[in-house]
Amino acid sequence: MNKILLAAVATLALSGAAFAETAVAAPEFATVDTDANGTVSLVEAQAVMPELTAEAFTAVDLDANGELSVEEFDALVAARAAM
């Protein structure tokens, strides 16, 4: 799982078009998970990362359930910070 997660992070880090190039503070999972269901939806993620595309979201949604777990969200934030 960690190798897959790292591959997703690397993929996002290399796709500079997916994120704006300005540095932005990393959002906290609990803050982004506005409905407190333990996952982050695309809509919730885009509320704090408006530049986030559906394709980039899907790339880190490793279990393809349409929601990001804490680990998947952390990978997204790490890839965004690497930009």
N, C-alpha and C positions, 0 to 999 in steps of 0.2 A: 504494500500500500504506500509506504514512504517513497519508494522509487517512482511510482506512478504520480504521486503528489509532486515530487520534485520535477518530474518531466513536465507536468502541467505548468508549474511555476516558471520553468525555463522557457516553455513555449510562449507564455504570456509576456515574459520579460523581453523576449526577442521580437514580439509583435508590437512595436512602438505605436502603431496606429490605433491600438485599442484604448490607449489612455492619453490624457493630456500631458504635456511635458512639464507642467508646473508642479512644484512640490506642494503637497497637501498633507495636513496632519492625518494620521491613521485613525479611522473610526473604530470605536469599540463595538464588539459583537453585540453585547447586551443593549447598547444604544440603537444599533441598526435593526435589531430584531424587535420591531415596534409592537408586534402582536404577542410577543413573549411565548412563541410556540417552540422555541429551541432551534429554529432554523431561520435562514435569511432568504427571502424571495428576491427575484430580479427587481421587482418594484421597490422593495425595501432598500436593496443595495443601490439602485439608481437614485434614490432620494438623497443619499450622501455622496454618491459618485456618479453625477449625471452623465459623465463621458463613457460610462461602462456600457459596452454593447452586449446584446444577447449572446453573440458568439463567444465573447470573452467569459461571460458568466457560465455558459455551457461548458467551456473548456476546463473550468475548475470544479464543475459539478460532477465529480468522478463517479458517483453512484447513479447519476442520471435521473434523480428523483424530482428535479425542478426546484430544489431548495439547496442552500449551502449549509453544511454542518459547520461547527466551530473550526474544525481543521481545514475544511475547504475554504471558508471565509478567510482564515489566516493566510492561506496560500495566495488568495486573491490580493489581500492587503500587502503581502510581501512582494508580489510581482509588481504591484502598483508603486511601491516604494522604490523598487529597483530602477524605475524609469527616470 
